[in-house]
Every structure is written in C-alpha cells, then in structure tokens.
C-alpha cells in the first residue's frame, strides 16, 4: 500500500467522523501513517532496517 493512498484513507476516515481537518491534524496523520509504514518495513526486513531508519531520522549535529 503506497504512502499517499494510506494517508488519503486516513483523511477520509477522519472526515467521516465529522471532524474538521486542519493542518495540525493532517501533520499528525502524516506522522502516524509514517510510523505505521515503519512498522511494516520492520516486519518485512527485520531489525537492521529499523535501526537504519532511526539513524536517518535522528537530528544531525552540525
């Protein structure tokens, strides 16, 4: 399932609940769907992959 498709479904679910979507909620949905995709990749590729992603996402010291 592609990232944008998953995000689209999440936005539809939220609007069906009758909530007004604002930018903060969209940001939260993007974050949650990204976490969801990280879990999927962790299951498919094992632990090493998640460690690499964590390293890539951690803030770099300049």
Backbone torsions as a table, in degrees:
resi	resn	phi	psi	omega
1	UNK	NA	128.4	-176.3
2	UNK	-77.1	157.7	-176.5
3	UNK	-60.0	-48.1	-176.8
4	UNK	-65.8	-36.2	178.7
5	UNK	-64.7	-45.5	178.5
6	UNK	-60.4	-44.5	-179.7
7	UNK	-62.6	-41.8	179.4
8	UNK	-59.9	-43.3	179.2
9	UNK	-64.7	-41.4	178.6
10	UNK	-62.1	-41.9	179.7
11	UNK	-64.4	-40.9	177.9
12	UNK	-63.4	-42.0	178.9
13	UNK	-60.4	-43.0	-179.6
14	UNK	-65.5	-41.6	-178.3
15	UNK	-71.1	-30.8	177.1
16	UNK	-67.1	-27.7	176.7
17	UNK	-72.6	-6.5	177.2
18	UNK	90.8	10.8	-180.0
19	UNK	-86.5	148.3	174.3
20	UNK	-86.1	128.5	-179.0
21	UNK	-87.8	124.2	172.3
22	UNK	-117.5	178.4	-174.5
23	UNK	-61.7	-35.9	-179.2
24	UNK	-63.7	-41.9	179.6
25	UNK	-67.5	-38.1	179.0
26	UNK	-64.0	-40.7	176.1
27	UNK	-60.2	-41.5	179.2
28	UNK	-64.7	-41.3	178.7
29	UNK	-64.1	-40.1	178.3
30	UNK	-61.8	-44.2	179.5
31	UNK	-61.6	-46.6	-177.9
32	UNK	-65.6	-40.6	-179.5
33	UNK	-69.7	-31.7	176.5
34	UNK	-66.3	-42.1	176.6
35	UNK	-61.1	-40.5	178.5
36	UNK	-60.3	-44.0	179.9
37	UNK	-67.7	-33.9	176.6
38	UNK	-62.8	-40.3	179.1
39	UNK	-63.0	-42.8	179.5
40	UNK	-61.4	-45.9	-178.2
41	UNK	-67.3	-30.2	177.7
42	UNK	-66.5	-39.2	178.7
43	UNK	-68.2	-39.4	-174.2
44	UNK	-78.9	-34.9	-172.9
45	UNK	-109.8	-2.8	178.9
46	UNK	87.4	-173.5	-168.4
47	UNK	-74.2	-34.1	-175.5
48	UNK	-58.2	-39.1	-178.8
49	UNK	-61.8	-43.9	-179.8
50	UNK	-63.6	-38.1	177.7
51	UNK	-61.7	-42.2	178.0
52	UNK	-62.3	-40.9	-179.9
53	UNK	-66.3	-41.4	178.7
54	UNK	-60.7	-41.5	178.4
55	UNK	-63.5	-40.9	-179.0
56	UNK	-67.7	-31.4	-176.9
57	UNK	-87.3	-18.4	-177.0
58	UNK	-69.3	142.5	-178.8
59	UNK	-63.9	135.2	-177.4
60	UNK	-87.9	143.5	175.1
61	UNK	-82.8	128.5	-177.1
62	UNK	-90.8	NA	NA
